[in-house]
Structure formats: C-alpha cells, structure tokens
Amino acid sequence: MKVIVSSTGKSVDDPISTVFGRTEYYLLVNTEDFTHESFENPAVNQSGGAGIQAAQFVLKKNPGSVISSSIGPNAYEVLVAGSVPCYIATGGTVRETIEAFNREELPRMGAANADSHSGMAQNATAPSEIAAGEENDLEMLTARLKDLRGQVAEILQQLDKIKGE
C-alpha cells in the first residue's frame, strides 16, 4: 500500500511534521519496502485555504491512507470525501511512523484533530505558548472522546435493535 505522510524533509529518515496543511513535504511511501517519492507542499505558504488545497493535492497522488500528527477540519473533510482514511502519527521519523502503521499501532482519526488555521502558528513554540498548546490538546481530546461516545451509543442502539430489545 502507498500512504502519504506529512514530513519535515524529503527522506523517510526525516521527522514527521506536526501539521498537515502547512507541512513542508509529503512523502508517498510504499509501506512494504519504504520506497518513496517526496513532494513539496504547494499550499505551505498560502494565506488561507492551505488545508483544502493540500488535501486536494494529496488526493491526486491516490494514497491508500494519510498519516499526520494533526489534520484540520477543512482538510479532513476533503480527505474523507475522497475516501482516504487518516491516521494519527505520534512522533519520530517517517520510517518509524510507517513501521508503527504496519504494526497497526496508529489510531485512526474519527474527526479532525486540529483547529482551523492551527498550522499558521506551527513555528510558534515560545514557552508561554506551550501551556496553551496543552490546553488545546485537552480540548481536542475531549471533543474526540465526545465523538467516540456518540459512535458507541449509536452502535449499542443498533445492536439492541438487531437483538430485538
């Protein structure tokens, strides 16, 4: 299978990127042998709409899946509309991320896990902003949990209906 991974560089030994829409590079990686092609992100310097443009660019590469640390709502909607499942990278290099994907250790995204325009501040890492980032992570995880609870409730209702309860 070929997957797209957001990356800071052109090699599978470069770190994964923390953003999708404004990542510097996308790597189209064959998960079996790690052969890959790298592509510069045409949306990296867009003033707006980077996530949508980046997702459209990625879809043209026909990946089986997309792997990124975070994907905003606009990009996520485009990828899902293109029937491309998205997985959450947890750090490390592209190679390490693909190895984790092959072991089925990466969680699948059920919704966007970044706020709109969050990639615009990707280089803002001042210590005072780290706490705000952790607060955003907490909000994002809380929203994902709420979504998962809704999905579980729906599944339970369907099971009860099938069982005739």
OpenMM code with the backbone's topology and positions (N, CA, C; nanometers):
from openmm import Vec3, app, unit

residues = "MET LYS VAL ILE VAL SER SER THR GLY LYS SER VAL ASP ASP PRO ILE SER THR VAL PHE GLY ARG THR GLU TYR TYR LEU LEU VAL ASN THR GLU ASP PHE THR HIS GLU SER PHE GLU ASN PRO ALA VAL ASN GLN SER GLY GLY ALA GLY ILE GLN ALA ALA GLN PHE VAL LEU LYS LYS ASN PRO GLY SER VAL ILE SER SER SER ILE GLY PRO ASN ALA TYR GLU VAL LEU VAL ALA GLY SER VAL PRO CYS TYR ILE ALA THR GLY GLY THR VAL ARG GLU THR ILE GLU ALA PHE ASN ARG GLU GLU LEU PRO ARG MET GLY ALA ALA ASN ALA ASP SER HIS SER GLY MET ALA GLN ASN ALA THR ALA PRO SER GLU ILE ALA ALA GLY GLU GLU ASN ASP LEU GLU MET LEU THR ALA ARG LEU LYS ASP LEU ARG GLY GLN VAL ALA GLU ILE LEU GLN GLN LEU ASP LYS ILE LYS GLY GLU".split()
positions = [
    Vec3(0.0840, -0.1172, 0.0000),
    Vec3(0.0000, 0.0000, 0.0000),
    Vec3(0.0885, 0.1236, 0.0000),
    Vec3(0.0417, 0.2273, -0.0657),
    Vec3(0.1122, 0.3547, -0.0627),
    Vec3(0.0336, 0.4519, 0.0238),
    Vec3(0.1059, 0.5181, 0.1139),
    Vec3(0.0446, 0.6146, 0.2043),
    Vec3(0.1174, 0.7479, 0.1937),
    Vec3(0.0461, 0.8541, 0.2237),
    Vec3(0.1062, 0.9876, 0.2302),
    Vec3(0.1347, 1.0194, 0.3762),
    Vec3(0.2554, 1.0680, 0.4026),
    Vec3(0.2947, 1.1099, 0.5368),
    Vec3(0.3427, 1.2538, 0.5290),
    Vec3(0.2942, 1.3393, 0.6200),
    Vec3(0.3453, 1.4765, 0.6249),
    Vec3(0.4826, 1.4731, 0.6910),
    Vec3(0.5795, 1.5405, 0.6282),
    Vec3(0.7186, 1.5284, 0.6711),
    Vec3(0.7892, 1.6639, 0.6719),
    Vec3(0.8948, 1.6717, 0.7513),
    Vec3(0.9771, 1.7927, 0.7544),
    Vec3(1.0846, 1.7905, 0.6464),
    Vec3(1.1042, 1.6746, 0.5829),
    Vec3(1.2074, 1.6626, 0.4803),
    Vec3(1.1681, 1.5643, 0.3725),
    Vec3(1.2630, 1.5340, 0.2841),
    Vec3(1.2372, 1.4520, 0.1664),
    Vec3(1.2680, 1.3038, 0.1854),
    Vec3(1.3146, 1.2663, 0.3036),
    Vec3(1.3588, 1.1294, 0.3279),
    Vec3(1.2698, 1.0603, 0.4310),
    Vec3(1.2618, 0.9284, 0.4249),
    Vec3(1.1872, 0.8537, 0.5260),
    Vec3(1.2568, 0.8593, 0.6618),
    Vec3(1.3804, 0.9063, 0.6651),
    Vec3(1.4517, 0.9185, 0.7915),
    Vec3(1.4407, 1.0582, 0.8522),
    Vec3(1.3614, 1.1468, 0.7874),
    Vec3(1.3339, 1.2800, 0.8427),
    Vec3(1.2164, 1.2707, 0.9386),
    Vec3(1.2083, 1.3643, 1.0336),
    Vec3(1.0960, 1.3631, 1.1276),
    Vec3(0.9633, 1.3905, 1.0571),
    Vec3(0.8575, 1.3328, 1.1135),
    Vec3(0.7258, 1.3663, 1.0619),
    Vec3(0.6955, 1.5111, 1.0995),
    Vec3(0.6061, 1.5724, 1.0259),
    Vec3(0.5658, 1.7094, 1.0531),
    Vec3(0.4532, 1.7098, 1.1554),
    Vec3(0.4450, 1.8162, 1.2312),
    Vec3(0.3381, 1.8280, 1.3303),
    Vec3(0.2091, 1.8817, 1.2700),
    Vec3(0.2129, 1.9220, 1.1423),
    Vec3(0.0950, 1.9777, 1.0755),
    Vec3(0.0741, 1.9101, 0.9405),
    Vec3(-0.0467, 1.9190, 0.8893),
    Vec3(-0.0768, 1.8620, 0.7580),
    Vec3(-0.0795, 1.9700, 0.6495),
    Vec3(-0.1663, 2.0672, 0.6631),
    Vec3(-0.1885, 2.1652, 0.5569),
    Vec3(-0.0705, 2.2543, 0.5260),
    Vec3(0.0145, 2.2758, 0.6231),
    Vec3(0.1312, 2.3626, 0.6023),
    Vec3(0.2640, 2.2893, 0.6235),
    Vec3(0.2598, 2.1573, 0.6110),
    Vec3(0.3838, 2.0812, 0.6180),
    Vec3(0.4720, 2.1195, 0.4997),
    Vec3(0.6000, 2.1012, 0.5126),
    Vec3(0.6901, 2.1345, 0.4026),
    Vec3(0.6843, 2.0306, 0.2908),
    Vec3(0.6736, 1.9038, 0.3291),
    Vec3(0.6776, 1.7956, 0.2303),
    Vec3(0.5726, 1.6894, 0.2605),
    Vec3(0.5333, 1.6211, 0.1547),
    Vec3(0.4547, 1.4989, 0.1654),
    Vec3(0.5393, 1.3878, 0.1059),
    Vec3(0.5427, 1.2753, 0.1743),
    Vec3(0.6105, 1.1577, 0.1209),
    Vec3(0.5055, 1.0536, 0.0871),
    Vec3(0.5090, 1.0057, -0.0354),
    Vec3(0.4246, 0.8948, -0.0782),
    Vec3(0.5110, 0.7708, -0.0605),
    Vec3(0.4800, 0.6917, 0.0421),
    Vec3(0.5668, 0.5817, 0.0839),
    Vec3(0.4982, 0.4480, 0.0580),
    Vec3(0.5724, 0.3562, -0.0031),
    Vec3(0.5264, 0.2187, -0.0166),
    Vec3(0.5516, 0.1527, 0.1184),
    Vec3(0.4458, 0.1058, 0.1841),
    Vec3(0.4591, 0.0517, 0.3193),
    Vec3(0.5307, -0.0825, 0.3245),
    Vec3(0.5484, -0.1462, 0.2097),
    Vec3(0.6155, -0.2767, 0.2080),
    Vec3(0.7674, -0.2634, 0.2019),
    Vec3(0.8171, -0.1696, 0.1212),
    Vec3(0.9622, -0.1618, 0.1039),
    Vec3(1.0218, -0.0228, 0.1303),
    Vec3(0.9396, 0.0717, 0.1744),
    Vec3(0.9808, 0.2066, 0.2105),
    Vec3(1.0320, 0.2901, 0.0931),
    Vec3(1.0144, 0.2413, -0.0299),
    Vec3(1.0455, 0.3286, -0.1429),
    Vec3(0.9467, 0.4440, -0.1363),
    Vec3(0.9909, 0.5601, -0.1831),
    Vec3(0.9050, 0.6769, -0.1672),
    Vec3(0.9342, 0.7839, -0.2711),
    Vec3(0.8369, 0.8706, -0.2863),
    Vec3(0.8525, 0.9928, -0.3641),
    Vec3(0.8243, 1.1069, -0.2678),
    Vec3(0.8973, 1.2166, -0.2820),
    Vec3(0.8695, 1.3336, -0.1986),
    Vec3(0.8143, 1.4450, -0.2860),
    Vec3(0.7242, 1.5206, -0.2267),
    Vec3(0.6603, 1.6314, -0.2964),
    Vec3(0.6603, 1.7529, -0.2060),
    Vec3(0.7005, 1.8674, -0.2601),
    Vec3(0.6878, 1.9910, -0.1840),
    Vec3(0.5399, 2.0256, -0.1755),
    Vec3(0.4980, 2.0741, -0.0613),
    Vec3(0.3593, 2.1117, -0.0404),
    Vec3(0.3320, 2.2445, -0.1116),
    Vec3(0.2457, 2.2449, -0.2121),
    Vec3(0.2183, 2.3695, -0.2832),
    Vec3(0.1390, 2.4700, -0.1996),
    Vec3(0.0822, 2.4263, -0.0874),
    Vec3(-0.0008, 2.5136, -0.0050),
    Vec3(0.0715, 2.5692, 0.1169),
    Vec3(0.1973, 2.5352, 0.1341),
    Vec3(0.2681, 2.5692, 0.2583),
    Vec3(0.2665, 2.7196, 0.2885),
    Vec3(0.2697, 2.8044, 0.1881),
    Vec3(0.2747, 2.9485, 0.2112),
    Vec3(0.1455, 3.0210, 0.1771),
    Vec3(0.0365, 2.9470, 0.1620),
    Vec3(-0.0923, 3.0090, 0.1305),
    Vec3(-0.1390, 3.0947, 0.2479),
    Vec3(-0.2005, 3.2080, 0.2167),
    Vec3(-0.2514, 3.2934, 0.3236),
    Vec3(-0.3794, 3.2367, 0.3838),
    Vec3(-0.4507, 3.1560, 0.3078),
    Vec3(-0.5726, 3.0932, 0.3567),
    Vec3(-0.6068, 2.9739, 0.2699),
    Vec3(-0.6831, 2.8824, 0.3228),
    Vec3(-0.7252, 2.7654, 0.2464),
    Vec3(-0.6172, 2.6619, 0.2242),
    Vec3(-0.5126, 2.6664, 0.3042),
    Vec3(-0.3998, 2.5738, 0.2852),
    Vec3(-0.4424, 2.4289, 0.3051),
    Vec3(-0.5249, 2.4032, 0.4042),
    Vec3(-0.5663, 2.2661, 0.4320),
    Vec3(-0.6422, 2.2045, 0.3159),
    Vec3(-0.7351, 2.2806, 0.2603),
    Vec3(-0.8141, 2.2307, 0.1475),
    Vec3(-0.7253, 2.2063, 0.0272),
    Vec3(-0.6406, 2.3047, -0.0054),
    Vec3(-0.5524, 2.2899, -0.1213),
    Vec3(-0.4560, 2.1734, -0.1021),
    Vec3(-0.4021, 2.1585, 0.0184),
    Vec3(-0.3088, 2.0495, 0.0466),
    Vec3(-0.3795, 1.9142, 0.0331),
    Vec3(-0.5002, 1.9044, 0.0859),
    Vec3(-0.5745, 1.7787, 0.0777),
    Vec3(-0.6066, 1.7435, -0.0671),
    Vec3(-0.6431, 1.8421, -0.1466),
    Vec3(-0.6708, 1.8170, -0.2879),
    Vec3(-0.5449, 1.7696, -0.3597),
    Vec3(-0.4314, 1.8297, -0.3282),
    Vec3(-0.3029, 1.7887, -0.3856),
    Vec3(-0.2727, 1.6432, -0.3493),
    Vec3(-0.2918, 1.6099, -0.2227),
    Vec3(-0.2642, 1.4745, -0.1733),
    Vec3(-0.3554, 1.3729, -0.2415),
    Vec3(-0.4828, 1.4057, -0.2579),
    Vec3(-0.5760, 1.3119, -0.3213),
    Vec3(-0.5331, 1.2772, -0.4634),
    Vec3(-0.4709, 1.3711, -0.5324),
    Vec3(-0.4243, 1.3457, -0.6696),
    Vec3(-0.3128, 1.2413, -0.6737),
    Vec3(-0.2502, 1.2141, -0.5611),
    Vec3(-0.1431, 1.1139, -0.5534),
    Vec3(-0.1991, 0.9737, -0.5273),
    Vec3(-0.3306, 0.9631, -0.5073),
    Vec3(-0.4008, 0.8354, -0.4860),
    Vec3(-0.3447, 0.7515, -0.3708),
    Vec3(-0.3305, 0.8091, -0.2521),
    Vec3(-0.2803, 0.7289, -0.1401),
    Vec3(-0.3881, 0.6355, -0.0866),
    Vec3(-0.3447, 0.5260, -0.0260),
    Vec3(-0.4380, 0.4357, 0.0408),
    Vec3(-0.4814, 0.4909, 0.1751),
    Vec3(-0.3948, 0.5726, 0.2365),
    Vec3(-0.4211, 0.6367, 0.3654),
    Vec3(-0.3334, 0.7612, 0.3759),
    Vec3(-0.3679, 0.8458, 0.4711),
    Vec3(-0.2874, 0.9637, 0.5046),
    Vec3(-0.2483, 0.9519, 0.6509),
    Vec3(-0.1230, 0.9844, 0.6801),
    Vec3(-0.0732, 0.9804, 0.8178),
    Vec3(-0.0148, 1.1172, 0.8501),
    Vec3(-0.0632, 1.1775, 0.9583),
    Vec3(-0.0152, 1.3083, 1.0009),
    Vec3(-0.0404, 1.3234, 1.1502),
    Vec3(0.0366, 1.4095, 1.2141),
    Vec3(0.0143, 1.4339, 1.3569),
    Vec3(-0.1181, 1.5043, 1.3802),
    Vec3(-0.1498, 1.5975, 1.2911),
    Vec3(-0.2748, 1.6711, 1.3075),
    Vec3(-0.3274, 1.7135, 1.1709),
    Vec3(-0.4595, 1.7091, 1.1597),
    Vec3(-0.5279, 1.7499, 1.0373),
    Vec3(-0.6463, 1.8360, 1.0789),
    Vec3(-0.6553, 1.9540, 1.0193),
    Vec3(-0.7651, 2.0452, 1.0496),
    Vec3(-0.8954, 2.0015, 0.9846),
    Vec3(-1.0058, 2.0660, 1.0257),
    Vec3(-1.1376, 2.0234, 0.9792),
    Vec3(-1.1595, 2.0349, 0.8284),
    Vec3(-1.1093, 2.1378, 0.7653),
    Vec3(-1.1304, 2.1534, 0.6217),
    Vec3(-1.0557, 2.0466, 0.5428),
    Vec3(-0.9307, 2.0241, 0.5771),
    Vec3(-0.8520, 1.9212, 0.5091),
    Vec3(-0.9104, 1.7833, 0.5361),
    Vec3(-0.9524, 1.7597, 0.6594),
    Vec3(-1.0085, 1.6302, 0.6956),
    Vec3(-1.1339, 1.6006, 0.6130),
    Vec3(-1.2205, 1.6996, 0.5987),
    Vec3(-1.3430, 1.6804, 0.5201),
    Vec3(-1.3110, 1.6445, 0.3754),
    Vec3(-1.2111, 1.7102, 0.3167),
    Vec3(-1.1724, 1.6811, 0.1781),
    Vec3(-1.1194, 1.5383, 0.1676),
    Vec3(-1.0349, 1.4983, 0.2610),
    Vec3(-0.9770, 1.3633, 0.2572),
    Vec3(-1.0843, 1.2560, 0.2766),
    Vec3(-1.1748, 1.2785, 0.3696),
    Vec3(-1.2819, 1.1819, 0.3930),
    Vec3(-1.3736, 1.1752, 0.2707),
    Vec3(-1.4028, 1.2896, 0.2104),
    Vec3(-1.4859, 1.2909, 0.0890),
    Vec3(-1.4173, 1.2134, -0.0235),
    Vec3(-1.2858, 1.2107, -0.0217),
    Vec3(-1.2090, 1.1339, -0.1192),
    Vec3(-1.1897, 0.9887, -0.0783),
    Vec3(-1.2558, 0.9465, 0.0279),
    Vec3(-1.2499, 0.8085, 0.0789),
    Vec3(-1.1098, 0.7651, 0.1203),
    Vec3(-1.0341, 0.8571, 0.1762),
    Vec3(-0.8990, 0.8262, 0.2232),
    Vec3(-0.8977, 0.8285, 0.3758),
    Vec3(-0.8742, 0.7143, 0.4391),
    Vec3(-0.8672, 0.7123, 0.5852),
    Vec3(-0.7426, 0.7849, 0.6352),
    Vec3(-0.7560, 0.8479, 0.7509),
    Vec3(-0.6468, 0.9250, 0.8099),
    Vec3(-0.6060, 0.8626, 0.9428),
    Vec3(-0.4754, 0.8607, 0.9667),
    Vec3(-0.4206, 0.8028, 1.0891),
    Vec3(-0.3342, 0.9063, 1.1596),
    Vec3(-0.3267, 0.8944, 1.2922),
    Vec3(-0.2529, 0.9902, 1.3740),
    Vec3(-0.1109, 0.9419, 1.3973),
    Vec3(-0.0148, 1.0213, 1.3511),
    Vec3(0.1268, 0.9935, 1.3766),
    Vec3(0.1591, 1.0436, 1.5168),
    Vec3(0.2439, 0.9714, 1.5856),
    Vec3(0.2730, 1.0053, 1.7251),
    Vec3(0.4139, 1.0571, 1.7474),
    Vec3(0.4864, 1.0862, 1.6420),
    Vec3(0.6217, 1.1385, 1.6560),
    Vec3(0.7231, 1.0469, 1.5910),
    Vec3(0.8469, 1.0905, 1.5906),
    Vec3(0.9530, 1.0107, 1.5307),
    Vec3(0.9720, 1.0422, 1.3840),
    Vec3(1.0379, 0.9520, 1.3160),
    Vec3(1.0666, 0.9706, 1.1741),
    Vec3(0.9534, 0.9117, 1.0901),
    Vec3(0.9567, 0.9420, 0.9625),
    Vec3(0.8595, 0.8846, 0.8707),
    Vec3(0.8721, 0.7322, 0.8721),
    Vec3(0.9944, 0.6828, 0.8700),
    Vec3(1.0170, 0.5368, 0.8721),
    Vec3(0.9549, 0.4734, 0.9972),
    Vec3(0.9809, 0.5318, 1.1138),
    Vec3(0.9253, 0.4794, 1.2388),
    Vec3(0.7722, 0.4838, 1.2370),
    Vec3(0.7192, 0.5896, 1.1770),
    Vec3(0.5739, 0.6038, 1.1668),
    Vec3(0.5145, 0.4963, 1.0771),
    Vec3(0.5783, 0.4685, 0.9643),
    Vec3(0.5307, 0.3641, 0.8737),
    Vec3(0.5419, 0.2271, 0.9409),
    Vec3(0.6493, 0.2045, 1.0143),
    Vec3(0.6635, 0.0781, 1.0867),
    Vec3(0.5491, 0.0609, 1.1870),
    Vec3(0.5144, 0.1682, 1.2587),
    Vec3(0.4026, 0.1626, 1.3533),
    Vec3(0.2704, 0.1394, 1.2789),
    Vec3(0.2553, 0.2024, 1.1632),
    Vec3(0.1356, 0.1818, 1.0807),
    Vec3(0.1257, 0.0357, 1.0386),
    Vec3(0.2360, -0.0214, 0.9952),
    Vec3(0.2368, -0.1616, 0.9532),
    Vec3(0.2013, -0.2562, 1.0682),
    Vec3(0.2360, -0.2178, 1.1899),
    Vec3(0.2021, -0.2990, 1.3083),
    Vec3(0.0612, -0.2674, 1.3595),
    Vec3(-0.0102, -0.1801, 1.2872),
    Vec3(-0.1467, -0.1376, 1.3225),
    Vec3(-0.1515, -0.0697, 1.4589),
    Vec3(-0.0485, 0.0096, 1.4888),
    Vec3(-0.0403, 0.0792, 1.6168),
    Vec3(-0.0865, 0.2241, 1.6101),
    Vec3(-0.1113, 0.2761, 1.4904),
    Vec3(-0.1538, 0.4152, 1.4791),
    Vec3(-0.3060, 0.4249, 1.4888),
    Vec3(-0.3549, 0.5167, 1.5710),
    Vec3(-0.5001, 0.5325, 1.5804),
    Vec3(-0.5562, 0.5990, 1.4552),
    Vec3(-0.6735, 0.5522, 1.4158),
    Vec3(-0.7414, 0.6120, 1.3012),
    Vec3(-0.8192, 0.7345, 1.3487),
    Vec3(-0.8139, 0.8398, 1.2702),
    Vec3(-0.8871, 0.9616, 1.3042),
    Vec3(-1.0353, 0.9406, 1.2771),
    Vec3(-1.1171, 0.9803, 1.3730),
    Vec3(-1.2611, 0.9775, 1.3538),
    Vec3(-1.3151, 1.1157, 1.3250),
    Vec3(-1.2279, 1.2154, 1.3402),
    Vec3(-1.2630, 1.3549, 1.3157),
    Vec3(-1.1324, 1.4333, 1.3074),
    Vec3(-1.1423, 1.5563, 1.2596),
    Vec3(-1.0239, 1.6421, 1.2576),
    Vec3(-0.9697, 1.6532, 1.3995),
    Vec3(-0.8385, 1.6615, 1.4112),
    Vec3(-0.7803, 1.6729, 1.5447),
    Vec3(-0.6989, 1.8001, 1.5620),
    Vec3(-0.7263, 1.8988, 1.4765),
    Vec3(-0.6625, 2.0297, 1.4887),
    Vec3(-0.7672, 2.1357, 1.4573),
    Vec3(-0.7511, 2.2515, 1.5145),
    Vec3(-0.8416, 2.3617, 1.4872),
    Vec3(-0.8133, 2.4201, 1.3499),
    Vec3(-0.9117, 2.4889, 1.2944),
    Vec3(-0.8904, 2.5614, 1.1696),
    Vec3(-0.7759, 2.6597, 1.1886),
    Vec3(-0.6935, 2.6712, 1.0888),
    Vec3(-0.5808, 2.7668, 1.0858),
    Vec3(-0.4733, 2.7375, 1.1898),
    Vec3(-0.4738, 2.6196, 1.2493),
    Vec3(-0.3738, 2.5886, 1.3520),
    Vec3(-0.2335, 2.5769, 1.2933),
    Vec3(-0.2214, 2.5426, 1.1663),
    Vec3(-0.0908, 2.5301, 1.1037),
    Vec3(-0.0206, 2.6623, 1.0819),
    Vec3(-0.0961, 2.7716, 1.0855),
    Vec3(-0.0359, 2.9032, 1.0636),
    Vec3(0.0612, 2.9382, 1.1744),
    Vec3(0.0435, 2.8792, 1.2899),
    Vec3(0.1296, 2.9092, 1.4044),
    Vec3(0.2263, 2.7950, 1.4328),
    Vec3(0.2600, 2.7152, 1.3295),
    Vec3(0.3421, 2.5966, 1.3534),
    Vec3(0.4799, 2.6285, 1.4094),
    Vec3(0.5324, 2.7460, 1.3842),
    Vec3(0.6659, 2.7797, 1.4333),
    Vec3(0.6625, 2.8533, 1.5661),
    Vec3(0.5456, 2.8764, 1.6200),
    Vec3(0.5335, 2.9483, 1.7464),
    Vec3(0.5483, 2.8496, 1.8613),
    Vec3(0.6675, 2.8429, 1.9174),
    Vec3(0.6916, 2.7462, 2.0251),
    Vec3(0.7502, 2.8135, 2.1486),
    Vec3(0.7130, 2.9371, 2.1720),
    Vec3(0.7614, 3.0052, 2.2909),
    Vec3(0.7078, 2.9334, 2.4146),
    Vec3(0.7850, 2.9303, 2.5252),
    Vec3(0.7420, 2.8586, 2.6447),
    Vec3(0.6030, 2.8991, 2.6923),
    Vec3(0.5678, 3.0269, 2.6804),
    Vec3(0.4363, 3.0708, 2.7267),
    Vec3(0.3248, 3.0093, 2.6434),
    Vec3(0.3571, 2.9654, 2.5218),
    Vec3(0.2551, 2.9088, 2.4348),
    Vec3(0.2418, 2.7575, 2.4513),
    Vec3(0.3358, 2.6950, 2.5171),
    Vec3(0.3292, 2.5507, 2.5337),
    Vec3(0.2088, 2.5132, 2.6197),
    Vec3(0.1845, 2.5878, 2.7262),
    Vec3(0.0687, 2.5582, 2.8107),
    Vec3(-0.0599, 2.5733, 2.7312),
    Vec3(-0.0676, 2.6744, 2.6461),
    Vec3(-0.1861, 2.6927, 2.5623),
    Vec3(-0.2015, 2.5748, 2.4667),
    Vec3(-0.0898, 2.5241, 2.4160),
    Vec3(-0.0942, 2.4076, 2.3285),
    Vec3(-0.1463, 2.2856, 2.4004),
    Vec3(-0.1053, 2.2678, 2.5270),
    Vec3(-0.1547, 2.1559, 2.6060),
    Vec3(-0.3042, 2.1714, 2.6331),
    Vec3(-0.3484, 2.2944, 2.6535),
    Vec3(-0.4912, 2.3191, 2.6735),
    Vec3(-0.5683, 2.2853, 2.5458),
    Vec3(-0.5115, 2.3212, 2.4295),
    Vec3(-0.5747, 2.2863, 2.3023),
    Vec3(-0.5806, 2.1353, 2.2850),
    Vec3(-0.4734, 2.0655, 2.3267),
    Vec3(-0.4727, 1.9199, 2.3191),
    Vec3(-0.5844, 1.8613, 2.4050),
    Vec3(-0.6026, 1.9163, 2.5229),
    Vec3(-0.7075, 1.8693, 2.6124),
    Vec3(-0.8445, 1.8918, 2.5492),
    Vec3(-0.8647, 2.0091, 2.4907),
    Vec3(-0.9929, 2.0371, 2.4249),
    Vec3(-1.0154, 1.9422, 2.3076),
    Vec3(-0.9094, 1.9190, 2.2296),
    Vec3(-0.9201, 1.8303, 2.1143),
    Vec3(-0.9525, 1.6882, 2.1591),
    Vec3(-0.8855, 1.6401, 2.2617),
    Vec3(-0.9105, 1.5045, 2.3112),
    Vec3(-1.0511, 1.4924, 2.3702),
    Vec3(-1.0959, 1.5966, 2.4382),
    Vec3(-1.2312, 1.5963, 2.4927),
    Vec3(-1.3343, 1.5885, 2.3804),
    Vec3(-1.3130, 1.6639, 2.2737),
    Vec3(-1.4046, 1.6608, 2.1591),
    Vec3(-1.4033, 1.5236, 2.0924),
    Vec3(-1.2849, 1.4644, 2.0789),
    Vec3(-1.2750, 1.3307, 2.0183),
    Vec3(-1.3460, 1.2269, 2.1046),
    Vec3(-1.3313, 1.2396, 2.2371),
    Vec3(-1.3978, 1.1467, 2.3276),
    Vec3(-1.5495, 1.1592, 2.3155),
    Vec3(-1.5981, 1.2816, 2.3075),
    Vec3(-1.7419, 1.3030, 2.2906),
    Vec3(-1.7900, 1.2369, 2.1615),
    Vec3(-1.7136, 1.2527, 2.0546),
    Vec3(-1.7482, 1.1912, 1.9258),
    Vec3(-1.7493, 1.0389, 1.9379),
    Vec3(-1.6493, 0.9834, 2.0038),
    Vec3(-1.6428, 0.8382, 2.0215),
    Vec3(-1.7585, 0.7863, 2.1060),
    Vec3(-1.7937, 0.8600, 2.2110),
    Vec3(-1.9076, 0.8191, 2.2939),
    Vec3(-2.0351, 0.8150, 2.2109),
    Vec3(-2.0513, 0.9140, 2.1228),
    Vec3(-2.1678, 0.9161, 2.0348),
    Vec3(-2.1692, 0.7962, 1.9414),
    Vec3(-2.0522, 0.7617, 1.8885),
    Vec3(-2.0425, 0.6464, 1.7997),
    Vec3(-2.0739, 0.5168, 1.8744),
    Vec3(-2.0234, 0.5033, 1.9962),
    Vec3(-2.0500, 0.3841, 2.0760),
    Vec3(-2.1992, 0.3744, 2.1067),
    Vec3(-2.2616, 0.4866, 2.1431),
    Vec3(-2.4057, 0.4862, 2.1721),
    Vec3(-2.4855, 0.4423, 2.0500),
    Vec3(-2.4456, 0.4905, 1.9339),
    Vec3(-2.5139, 0.4521, 1.8099),
    Vec3(-2.4976, 0.3020, 1.7822),
    Vec3(-2.3803, 0.2501, 1.8023),
    Vec3(-2.3556, 0.1067, 1.7816),
    Vec3(-2.4379, 0.0239, 1.8792),
    Vec3(-2.4426, 0.0677, 2.0045),
    Vec3(-2.5218, -0.0049, 2.1037),
    Vec3(-2.6700, -0.0054, 2.0673),
    Vec3(-2.7194, 0.1067, 2.0163),
    Vec3(-2.8593, 0.1125, 1.9735),
    Vec3(-2.8848, 0.0168, 1.8587),
    Vec3(-2.7921, 0.0115, 1.7638),
    Vec3(-2.8064, -0.0792, 1.6509),
    Vec3(-2.8032, -0.2249, 1.6966),
    Vec3(-2.7142, -0.2572, 1.7899),
    Vec3(-2.7082, -0.3934, 1.8446),
    Vec3(-2.8379, -0.4297, 1.9157),
    Vec3(-2.8911, -0.3375, 1.9966),
    Vec3(-3.0172, -0.3641, 2.0653),
    Vec3(-3.1294, -0.3870, 1.9658),
    Vec3(-3.1305, -0.3101, 1.8587),
    Vec3(-3.2345, -0.3247, 1.7563),
    Vec3(-3.2232, -0.4616, 1.6888),
    Vec3(-3.1022, -0.5029, 1.6589),
    Vec3(-3.0800, -0.6332, 1.5953),
    Vec3(-3.1227, -0.7459, 1.6890),
    Vec3(-3.0912, -0.7318, 1.8161),
    Vec3(-3.1269, -0.8340, 1.9153),
    Vec3(-3.2756, -0.8332, 1.9476),
    Vec3(-3.3446, -0.7267, 1.9059),
    Vec3(-3.4877, -0.7164, 1.9321),
    Vec3(-3.5210, -0.6667, 2.0699),
    Vec3(-3.4304, -0.5946, 2.1296),
    Vec3(-3.4537, -0.5430, 2.2670),
    Vec3(-3.5125, -0.4048, 2.2616),
] * unit.nanometer
topology = app.Topology()
chain = topology.addChain("A")
for resn in residues:
    res = topology.addResidue(resn, chain)
    for name in ("N", "CA", "C"):
        topology.addAtom(name, app.Element.getBySymbol(name[0]), res)
